[in-house]
């Protein structure tokens, strides 16, 4: 896995991934950025959210659970001094589907947290990580 990040202007950077995708990152105005894109640390947090959600959906699908919607809200606290690493991260999963088994949902989240999600397991080296979840009613889709 590889990527190249290039300085564009001010505090704006363009990341080019080995899989051929690009992402823009920027800093806040007070630090010389133009607030045009997510901060690099926000990208790191979003990446951890994507990593665990990928796992949870895949595990539930393998368990023949009919997931119709799944989201994770990730909140974090950082150290006050440099390096400002994440010190606390909380993942809250909201799932919907037809007849979702709460035990299977709980187990999928545990497997992601303990075995599969490389990003959150790595972040757990500096942060205390917690997880909560809820199953909500599936949204009606109109034609």
C-alpha positions, -999 to +999 in steps of 0.1 A: +000+000+000+013+034-009+003+070-015+018+103-024+007+136-008+016+168-025+016+204-012-007+224-034-008+259-018-009+275+016-019+245+039-038+225+012-025+191+002-036+165-024-032+128-016-030+104-044-035+068-034-019+037-048-054+026-060-056+057-082-079+079-061-073+115-049-083+133-018-078+169-008-068+179+027-066+214+041-060+233+074-081+257+093-079+294+084-062+302+118-033+279+108-029+293+073-053+270+055-084+280+036-108+255+051-115+239+017-113+202+028-110+179+058-081+181+081-056+152+079-065+140+114-102+141+104-093+119+074-076+095+098-107+093+120-130+089+089-107+061+077-111+042+110-149+046+107-148+033+071-126+004+081-148-008+110-180-003+090-166-023+061-160-052+086-193-049+103-214-050+071-193-078+057-196-099+088-233-094+090-238-102+054-218-134+058-241-142+087-271-138+064-283-107+081-303-084+059-287-050+065-304-021+048-286+008+064-255+011+086-236+041+098-210+048+125-206+081+142-170+085+154-161+111+181-127+116+195-106+136+219-070+145+213-040+153+236-036+190+244+001+190+237+021+178+207+020+152+195-018+157+197-026+120+193-061+107+198-066+098+235-103+087+234-124+075+204-160+064+206-177+045+178-216+045+178-231+022+152-267+027+139-280-002+119-313-010+102-324-042+084-349-069+082-349-090+113-314-081+125-303-103+153-289-081+181-264-109+192-250-110+156-247-072+155-229-072+188-206-100+177-198-083+143-188-051+162-167-071+186-149-090+158-142-057+140-128-041+172-108-070+184-096-088+152-103-072+118-102-033+119-065-025+114-072+012+116-090+012+150-067-014+165-037+008+155-054+039+170-061+019+201-023+020+209-028+056+220-065+060+226-091+044+248-117+031+223-153+024+232-183+011+211-221+014+214-247+004+189-284+005+182-308-011+158-334+013+143-364+008+121-357+006+084-365+038+065-393+036+040-381+043+005-405+062-019-406+055-056 
